[in-house]
């Protein structure tokens, strides 16, 4: 039963001038349960009834009278406050969780429409560093949330595998590289070459010209340039895939920038047809000043294309290939202007689906000792962070539970989960400074805390060793501790919708922390494995429901839920 829907029906039956839909739009969640579970403000009805909102609220309460679905309905000032029947509420929520288990909260709001989520997108031949974790885990969570809500989600890793940096790498490799040395340790060795190039170009600026020449050769399908590029791409991907396996991430497409190299002439042709391309000192631009943006450089003087041109080509290809409902880009906030520019360009090219392209920005990561810089080699490798978290977790397990089964697997689940959970705990738009101590802390509102609560619930159910059913006496779950857990389980469905609409996994992360805290208070104050069979059965259903929802919530943010800890 949907209590909001019931309020809409009740008020519409008693107050014909207000439709059910209008009531549902007005309903609010009060800041405190002391003020009711739902509240309806009456300010907008003053014109209809030509009365003060306070009197309207009083009249509505008198018209409704007593109702079995609500313990009481009262007016406070201009508000009508509804207090749900807690027994009926608990029965409604727990029966639904029992029936749906780990699918509780899932809907078919997506109607199998295609949603593309582009995320991670590291640059080939450069370190997969801690700065990449934000796009990677935020994007993967958004992908999972949309999938959970009935969309056909497509995960794309738009690899940075094109551009002048490859000209630089080819020059550096030919001058100072050793293939066997690189293949033994690809990313660090390629990084050394990249750093050396930038050191040497300070003394020999002509190296930049050589790099541009090699990139033009690559664009022109020169066999040597293409062979070197393919080799660098392959060895880099092998390294990246180790990290993706640790994070349990798979992509439907690895089509990076290079994939669109032969699709850009068409983009230029369409822009010419629409008359939006202009010459500027030998280069080609789209003037966006009338839209409050600087001009966008589309083609350089030497005829080579740019990142923005490739993004337009990629958007066209994706629309024609996937006919997407939404095309979501999880990319750092420093790229906001870039996305505004190319999305406006797509609109000016005559494609109304430009509005379905969404940039989801996030704040940046810096190091305690300063800004990260690939050119200077000042980076923290993401793989090192994940391995260090697993090592620390393994040490804690050895101290606290040395006889735990599958210690290595659990250490990975908890250690990597701690990193991911911490990343998704705060609003994505916030900048933050990476700190080993904070990231690897296991106290407080952390992933291990929620995982431990899940494992505790699982342990209780195993210890009880009885079949949990939804055929219980729901009047035995009316104490405050139990009702607070049920309320949070009920709210989980809307929380998932909110996270989807706002592209904000942190909404789920914070909510499952709330569920874990409420459950632990219930566990502390309400003994579960008691002699009274009816009480035990009722409380076990609440334990199972909590376990299932916590597991679902953790899954939506890409964190494992160990059965034992």
C-alpha positions in Angstrom: 0.0 0.0 0.0 1.2 3.5 -0.8 0.2 5.8 2.0 0.8 8.9 -0.1 -1.6 7.6 -2.7 -4.1 6.9 0.1 -3.9 10.5 1.4 -4.6 11.7 -2.2 -7.7 9.5 -2.4 -9.0 10.4 1.0 -8.7 14.1 0.5 -10.2 14.0 -3.0 -13.2 12.0 -1.7 -13.8 14.6 1.0 -12.8 17.8 -0.9 -13.9 17.5 -4.5 -12.4 20.8 -5.5 -8.9 19.3 -5.1 -7.8 16.5 -7.4 -5.7 13.5 -6.1 -2.8 14.6 -8.3 -2.9 18.1 -6.8 -2.8 16.6 -3.3 0.2 14.4 -4.2 2.1 17.5 -5.5 1.4 19.4 -2.2 2.5 16.6 0.2 5.7 17.1 2.1 7.8 15.0 4.5 7.9 17.0 7.8 11.4 17.6 9.4 10.4 15.5 12.4 8.2 12.5 12.9 6.6 14.3 15.9 4.9 16.4 13.2 3.6 13.4 11.3 4.8 11.1 8.5 3.3 13.4 5.8 2.1 17.0 5.8 -0.1 18.9 3.4 0.2 22.7 3.4 -3.0 24.6 2.6 -1.7 27.9 1.4 -2.5 27.3 -2.3 -6.1 26.5 -1.4 -6.9 30.0 0.0 -8.0 31.3 -3.3 -10.3 28.4 -4.0 -12.1 28.4 -0.6 -11.6 32.1 0.2 -10.5 31.2 3.7 -7.3 31.4 5.6 -5.1 28.4 5.2 -5.4 27.6 9.0 -9.2 27.3 8.7 -9.0 25.2 5.6 -6.6 22.8 7.3 -9.0 22.6 10.3 -12.0 21.9 7.9 -10.2 19.2 6.1 -9.3 17.4 9.3 -13.0 17.6 10.5 -14.3 16.3 7.1 -11.9 13.3 7.1 -12.5 12.3 10.7 -11.1 8.9 11.8 -9.4 6.7 9.2 -8.0 3.2 9.7 -4.9 4.0 7.6 -3.8 6.7 10.0 -3.4 6.8 13.7 -4.4 10.4 13.7 -4.8 13.3 11.3 -4.4 16.8 12.8 -4.0 20.4 11.8 -1.1 22.5 13.0 -1.5 26.0 11.7 -1.9 25.9 7.9 -0.8 22.2 7.7 -2.7 18.9 7.8 -0.4 16.3 9.4 -0.9 12.6 8.8 0.4 10.0 11.3 0.4 6.6 9.6 -1.0 3.5 11.3 2.4 2.0 12.4 1.2 -1.6 12.4 -0.2 -1.4 8.9 2.8 0.6 7.8 5.2 -2.0 9.1 3.2 -4.8 7.5 3.1 -3.0 4.2 6.9 -2.3 4.1 8.1 -5.6 5.5 5.9 -7.8 3.3 7.2 -5.9 0.2 10.8 -6.3 1.2 10.2 -10.0 2.0 8.6 -10.6 -1.4 11.2 -8.7 -3.4 14.3 -9.3 -1.3 17.3 -7.8 -3.2 15.0 -6.3 -5.8 13.2 -4.1 -3.3 13.3 -0.6 -4.6 13.7 -1.7 -8.3 11.1 -0.4 -10.7 10.6 -0.3 -14.4 10.6 3.4 -14.6 13.3 3.0 -17.3 11.0 1.0 -19.6 14.2 -0.6 -21.1 15.2 2.8 -22.7 18.9 3.1 -23.6 21.0 5.1 -21.3 24.7 5.6 -22.0 27.1 6.2 -19.1 30.6 7.3 -20.1 33.0 7.1 -17.2 36.6 6.4 -16.1 38.2 7.3 -19.4 41.9 7.3 -18.5 44.6 8.4 -20.9 46.5 5.6 -22.5 50.2 5.4 -21.5 49.6 7.5 -18.4 49.1 6.4 -14.8 45.7 5.2 -13.7 46.0 7.4 -10.6 43.9 8.3 -7.6 42.4 11.2 -9.5 40.6 8.7 -11.8 38.8 7.0 -9.0 36.1 9.7 -8.9 34.9 9.3 -12.5 35.3 5.5 -12.2 33.3 4.8 -9.1 30.7 7.6 -9.5 30.1 6.6 -13.1 29.9 2.9 -12.3 27.3 3.6 -9.5 25.2 5.7 -11.8 25.3 2.9 -14.3 24.1 0.4 -11.7 21.4 2.7 -10.4 19.9 3.3 -13.9 20.1 -0.5 -14.6 18.3 -1.2 -11.3 15.5 1.1 -12.3 14.8 -0.6 -15.6 16.9 1.2 -18.1 19.1 -0.6 -20.6 22.4 0.8 -19.5 25.5 0.9 -21.7 28.9 1.5 -20.0 31.4 3.3 -22.2 35.1 3.8 -21.4 36.0 6.7 -23.7 39.8 6.1 -23.6 42.1 9.0 -24.1 44.0 7.1 -26.9 44.5 9.9 -29.4 46.0 13.4 -29.6 49.4 15.1 -29.7 50.6 13.2 -26.5 51.0 10.2 -28.8 53.3 12.2 -31.1 55.3 13.0 -27.9 55.4 9.4 -26.8 56.5 8.2 -30.2 59.3 10.7 -30.4 60.4 9.8 -26.8 60.2 6.1 -27.5 62.3 6.3 -30.7 64.9 8.5 -28.9 65.2 6.8 -25.5 62.8 3.8 -25.3 63.4 0.0 -25.0 60.4 -2.2 -25.9 61.4 -5.0 -23.5 61.8 -2.7 -20.5 58.4 -1.0 -21.3 56.6 -4.4 -21.6 58.0 -5.5 -18.2 56.5 -2.5 -16.5 54.4 -0.5 -19.0 52.8 2.5 -17.3 55.7 3.5 -15.1 58.2 3.2 -18.0 55.9 5.1 -20.5 55.5 7.7 -17.8 59.3 8.1 -17.5 59.4 8.7 -21.3 56.6 11.2 -21.1 58.4 13.1 -18.3 61.7 12.9 -20.1 60.1 14.4 -23.3 58.9 17.4 -21.3 62.3 17.9 -19.7 64.1 17.7 -23.0 61.6 20.0 -24.9 62.7 22.8 -22.5 66.1 22.6 -24.1 65.1 21.5 -27.6 61.7 23.2 -28.5 61.9 21.6 -32.0 60.8 18.3 -30.3 57.3 19.7 -30.1 57.3 20.1 -33.9 58.5 16.5 -34.3 55.7 15.4 -32.0 53.1 17.2 -34.1 54.5 15.6 -37.2 54.2 12.1 -35.7 50.6 12.8 -34.7 49.8 13.9 -38.2 51.4 10.7 -39.5 49.1 8.8 -37.1 46.1 10.6 -38.4 47.2 9.8 -41.9 47.4 6.0 -41.1 51.3 5.9 -41.3 52.1 2.2 -40.7 55.0 2.8 -38.2 53.0 5.4 -36.3 49.9 3.2 -36.2 51.9 0.1 -35.1 53.5 2.0 -32.2 50.2 3.5 -31.2 48.5 0.1 -31.1 51.3 -1.4 -29.0 51.2 1.4 -26.5 47.4 1.1 -26.3 47.4 -2.6 -25.8 50.1 -2.7 -23.0 48.3 0.2 -21.3 44.9 -1.5 -21.4 46.4 -4.6 -19.9 47.5 -2.5 -16.9 44.1 -0.7 -16.6 42.2 -4.0 -16.7 43.9 -5.1 -13.5 42.4 -2.2 -11.7 38.9 -2.7 -13.3 39.0 -6.3 -12.2 39.7 -5.2 -8.6 36.7 -2.8 -8.7 34.6 -5.5 -10.5 33.9 -3.1 -13.4 33.2 -4.2 -17.0 32.5 -2.0 -20.0 30.3 -2.5 -22.9 32.5 -0.4 -25.1 36.1 0.7 -25.1 35.8 3.0 -28.1 38.1 5.8 -27.3 39.0 9.0 -29.2 40.8 7.1 -31.9 37.6 5.3 -32.9 36.2 8.5 -34.1 39.2 9.6 -36.2 37.5 8.7 -39.5 34.1 10.1 -38.4 35.2 13.7 -38.1 35.1 14.8 -41.8 31.3 14.3 -41.6 31.1 16.6 -38.5 33.0 19.3 -40.5 30.7 18.8 -43.5 27.5 19.2 -41.4 28.9 22.3 -39.7 29.7 23.7 -43.1 26.2 22.9 -44.4 24.7 24.7 -41.3 27.0 27.7 -41.9 28.3 27.7 -38.3 32.1 27.2 -39.2 34.2 30.3 -39.5 37.9 30.8 -40.6 40.1 32.3 -37.9 43.8 32.8 -38.7 43.9 29.6 -40.8 42.0 27.5 -38.3 38.3 26.7 -38.2 36.1 27.8 -35.3 32.4 27.9 -34.2 31.7 31.4 -32.7 29.7 30.9 -29.5 30.1 34.4 -28.0 26.4 35.1 -28.5 25.7 32.2 -26.1 28.1 33.5 -23.4 31.0 31.2 -24.4 34.3 31.7 -26.1 34.8 30.5 -29.7 35.3 26.7 -30.0 38.4 25.6 -32.1 37.2 22.8 -34.3 40.2 22.3 -36.7 43.8 23.5 -36.4 45.7 25.3 -39.2 47.5 22.1 -40.1 44.1 20.4 -40.6 44.3 18.2 -37.5 41.2 17.9 -35.3 40.8 18.4 -31.6 39.2 16.8 -28.6 36.0 18.8 -29.0 35.6 17.7 -32.6 35.9 14.1 -31.5 33.3 14.5 -28.8 30.8 15.8 -31.3 31.6 12.9 -33.6 31.2 10.5 -30.7 27.8 11.9 -29.7 26.5 11.6 -33.3 27.7 8.0 -33.5 26.2 7.1 -30.2 22.8 8.5 -31.1 22.8 6.6 -34.4 24.1 3.4 -32.8 22.1 3.3 -29.6 19.3 5.8 -30.1 19.9 6.8 -26.5 17.3 8.2 -24.1 20.1 9.8 -22.2 23.8 10.2 -22.9 25.6 10.7 -19.6 29.2 11.9 -19.2 30.8 11.5 -15.8 33.7 14.0 -16.2 35.5 16.4 -13.8 34.1 19.9 -13.2 37.0 21.6 -14.9 35.5 20.4 -18.2 32.1 22.2 -17.7 32.9 24.8 -20.4 34.0 22.1 -22.9 30.8 20.2 -22.5 28.7 23.4 -22.7 30.5 24.3 -26.0 30.2 21.0 -27.8 26.6 20.4 -26.7 25.6 23.8 -28.0 27.5 23.0 -31.3 25.4 19.8 -31.6 22.3 21.8 -31.1 23.4 24.4 -33.8 24.0 21.4 -36.1 20.3 20.8 -36.0 20.1 17.8 -33.6 17.4 18.3 -31.0 18.7 15.4 -29.0 21.5 17.6 -27.7 19.3 18.2 -24.7 19.5 14.5 -23.9 23.3 14.7 -23.4 24.1 15.3 -19.7 27.4 16.3 -18.2 27.7 15.0 -14.6 30.7 17.0 -13.1 32.5 16.2 -9.9 35.1 17.9 -7.7 38.8 17.3 -8.1 41.3 15.4 -6.0 44.6 16.9 -4.9 47.4 15.5 -2.8 48.4 16.8 0.6 51.8 17.8 -0.8 50.3 19.6 -3.7 48.6 19.3 -7.1 49.0 16.0 -9.1 51.0 16.4 -12.3 51.6 13.6 -14.8 54.3 15.6 -16.5 56.2 15.9 -13.3 55.5 12.4 -12.2 53.7 13.5 -9.0 50.9 10.9 -8.9 49.5 8.2 -6.6 48.7 5.0 -8.5 45.1 3.9 -7.9 46.2 0.2 -7.9 48.6 1.0 -5.0 45.8 2.6 -3.0 43.5 -0.4 -3.5 46.3 -2.9 -2.6 47.3 -0.9 0.5 43.7 -0.9 1.6 43.5 -4.7 1.2 46.8 -5.2 3.1 45.6 -3.1 6.0 42.3 -5.0 6.1 44.1 -8.3 6.1 46.1 -7.1 9.1 42.9 -6.2 11.0 41.3 -9.5 10.2 44.4 -11.4 11.5 44.2 -9.4 14.8 40.4 -9.6 15.3 39.2 -12.8 13.6 42.2 -14.9 12.5 39.9 -18.0 12.0 37.6 -16.2 9.5 36.8 -18.3 6.4 38.0 -16.9 3.0 40.1 -14.2 4.7 41.8 -13.1 1.5 38.4 -12.6 -0.3 36.9 -10.8 2.6 40.0 -8.5 2.9 39.5 -7.5 -0.7 35.8 -6.9 -0.2 36.3 -4.8 2.9 39.5 -3.0 1.8 38.4 -2.0 -1.7 34.8 -1.4 -0.4 36.2 1.1 2.1 37.9 3.1 -0.7 34.8 3.1 -2.9 32.4 3.9 0.0 34.5 6.8 1.1 34.5 8.2 -2.4 30.8 8.0 -2.6 30.0 9.3 0.9 30.2 13.0 0.0 28.5 15.1 -2.6 30.3 14.4 -5.9 30.8 18.1 -6.7 33.0 18.8 -3.7 36.8 19.0 -4.1 38.9 17.1 -1.6 42.4 16.3 -0.6 43.5 12.7 -0.8 44.8 11.4 2.6 46.0 7.9 3.2 44.9 8.1 6.9 41.4 9.3 6.2 40.8 7.0 3.3 41.9 3.9 5.2 40.1 4.8 8.4 37.7 2.0 9.4 35.8 3.8 12.2 32.7 6.0 12.0 30.3 6.3 9.1 32.3 4.0 6.8 31.9 1.2 4.3 33.2 -1.4 6.8 30.7 -0.2 9.4 27.8 -0.8 6.9 29.3 -4.1 5.8 29.7 -5.2 9.4 26.1 -4.4 10.1 25.1 -6.6 7.1 27.3 -9.4 8.4 25.8 -9.0 11.9 22.3 -9.4 10.5 23.3 -12.4 8.5 24.9 -14.0 11.6 21.8 -13.5 13.7 19.7 -15.2 11.0 22.1 -18.2 10.8 22.2 -18.5 14.6 18.3 -18.4 14.7 18.3 -21.3 12.3 14.6 -20.9 11.5 12.6 -20.1 8.4 11.8 -16.4 8.4 8.3 -15.6 7.1 6.1 -12.5 6.7 3.3 -14.3 8.6 4.0 -12.5 11.9 2.2 -10.3 14.4 3.1 -6.8 13.2 1.8 -5.3 16.4 5.0 -6.6 18.0 7.0 -4.1 16.0 5.5 -0.9 17.2 8.4 0.2 19.5 10.3 3.3 18.4 13.5 1.4 17.6 11.7 -1.0 15.2 9.6 1.7 13.6 12.6 3.9 12.9 14.2 1.0 11.0 11.0 0.3 9.0 10.7 4.0 8.1 14.2 4.0 6.6 13.5 0.8 4.7 10.4 2.4 3.3 12.3 5.5 2.3 14.9 3.5 0.4 12.7 3.2 -2.7 12.5 7.0 -3.0 16.2 7.4 -2.2 17.2 5.3 -5.2 14.9 7.5 -7.4 16.5 10.6 -6.0 20.0 9.3 -6.6 19.1 8.6 -10.2 17.5 12.0 -10.9 20.3 13.9 -9.3 23.1 11.7 -10.6 24.2 11.5 -6.9 25.2 8.0 -5.5 26.0 9.7 -2.1 22.3 9.9 -1.5 22.2 6.1 -1.3 25.5 5.9 0.6 24.3 8.2 3.4 20.9 6.4 3.6 22.4 3.0 4.1 24.6 4.5 6.9 21.3 5.7 8.5 19.8 2.2 8.1 22.8 0.6 9.7 22.8 3.0 12.6 19.1 2.6 13.2 19.4 -1.2 13.0 22.3 -1.3 15.5 20.2 0.7 18.0 17.4 -1.8 17.5 19.8 -4.7 17.9 21.1 -3.1 21.1 17.8 -2.3 22.7 15.6 -5.2 21.5 16.9 -8.7 22.0 16.1 -10.8 19.0 16.6 -14.5 19.9 14.2 -14.5 22.8 12.0 -17.2 24.2 8.7 -15.7 23.0 8.4 -17.2 19.6 6.0 -14.6 18.2 8.4 -11.7 19.2 11.4 -13.6 17.9 9.6 -14.3 14.5 8.6 -10.6 14.2 12.1 -9.3 15.0 13.8 -11.8 12.7 11.7 -10.5 9.8 13.0 -7.0 10.5 16.6 -8.4 10.7 16.2 -10.1 7.3 14.6 -7.1 5.7 17.5 -4.9 6.9 20.1 -7.3 5.6 18.5 -7.5 2.2 18.2 -3.7 1.8 21.7 -3.1 3.0 23.0 -5.6 0.5 21.0 -3.9 -2.3 22.2 -0.4 -1.3 25.9 -1.6 -1.1 25.5 -3.2 -4.5 24.2 0.1 -6.1 27.4 1.8 -5.0 29.5 -1.1 -6.2 30.5 -2.3 -2.7 30.5 -6.0 -1.8 28.5 -7.3 1.2 30.4 -10.1 3.0 28.3 -12.6 4.8 30.9 -12.9 7.6 33.5 -10.4 9.0 
